[in-house]
Amino acid sequence: MRITRLLVLGVITPLAFTMHALAEQGAAANPAVPAEVVATPGEPATAGPPAAQPAPRARHTVALGPEGTDDQGRTGRIHTVVRGDTLWDISEAYLGTPWVWPSIWKENPRVANPNRIYPGNRIWIAPGEMRQLSDDEAVSLTSGGQPPASTGDASVQPMRIQEVPNIEQVGFVTAEQLETAGALLASPEAEKMLSAHRRAYISLGEGQVEVGDQFTIVRENERVRDPETNRVLGIHVDKLGWLEVTKVGPEASEAMIRVSYEDITRGDRLIPRVELSREVPVHVGATTVEGQIAMNPKERSLTAHYDVVYLNRGTDSGLEVGNPLEVYKPGAVAVDDETRVKHRLPDDVIANLLVISANPDASVALVTSTHLDLNRGNLFRSAENETTSQAAPASAPLEGMQWTARTIEKGDAGHGTAPPAKAAPPGARR
């Protein structure tokens, strides 16, 4: 069984995605004539010498299509392809970046080759999803029930994109992934500790792998449990690097370690390497989700921007990649001393998160801002946007301000005074 390798968004040149819908004259009337394909995704164009590089293509303006709503209540837009459109241009116009479309393009059994688009094709574009539509589907997604046409509304702002620079090292896998993982068996040179550019034998052979397949090397660190039920949600693993199969044998294969983050040893596990997008479109979910942080992998150090946390809610609860969340402390109850009436204080929002990976039971969220450390059991909920206001941290007292018992006794509370002078030693002259 061949394990498909996904492309790396960060290293593919723009030319790799330039799939023209430049049909010849009359292509709109004959959709069987495909648009020109300059390069195929996953096969980066080879850069030639500077003199051989083609002149940059003139910028193409994409007319934005009308809004629609899918059967789950999510809002998106319906784009009608015209001559000159490319998936590169369409992604940039609607999503704010041309790089993201390969990671969110949804396979459609009606489309034999999704790399080819034609004038007249209709594409559904929503946060985290791009897919082709039939004419009937396009009509059903519009509120008026009429075939959609491009609006050309230049005032529509593209969706915000969140960069996730460290997504390669996010170490959360399901228990099933680890149970079915391959293993690193040995080194041809009998080395106990391996690193990048060293050979290794792995426990996967013919029928399981092919030359060129890539695997992430992981080591189990800790089981992630639901704070509410104590059920295992997944496994927090240390990602040690990744390797590529170079020679396939009947029962085991030889591989080359391409990248290592730390020492790799016999027994470390191998899971298929999946390249997650380093750019995540931000969008508010159709449902409100509440839950708890199941683990902060950096619980013993300060939580910072771009750290990640694991959550006890996933796609089964309505969470999707790109959903903004907020971590909060429930407001306490305060009593008015005069009336004895109880008042619920506002919740204190302490951090903002963005879902960057999700499975049915759990998800991984990026910390986009925080002013407190985040810990297991902290409450989270869906946010209206990714910039929910947070309470500012308490400011330091003004320089020279000191509160002392003497200050309060004199009724000067709230006014800074110098600290009282030390009493003179016995016998000293006054």
Buried (B, 14 or more C-beta within 10 A) or exposed (E): EEBEBBBBBEEBEEBBBBBBBBBEEEBBEEBEEBBEEBBEBBEBBEEEEEEEEEEEBEEBEBBBBBBBBBEEEBEBBBBBBBBBBBBBBBBBBBBBBBBBBBBBBEEEEEBEEBBBBBBBBBBBBBBBBBBBBEEEBBBBBBEEEEEBEBBEEEEEEBBBBBEBEEBBEBBBBBEEBBEEBBBBBBBEEEBEEBBBEBBBBBBBBEEBBEEEBBBBBBBBEEEBBBBEEEEBBBBBBBBBBBBBBEEBEEEBBBBBBEBBBEEBBBEBBBBBBEBBBBBBBBBBBBEEBEBBBBBBBBEEEEBEEEBBBBBBBBBEBBBBBBBBBBBBEEEEEEEEEEEEEEEEEEBBBBBBBBBBBBBEBBBBBBBBBBEBBBBBEBBBBBBEEBEBEBEEEEEEEEEEEEBBEEBEEEEEEEEBBEEEEEEEEEEEEE
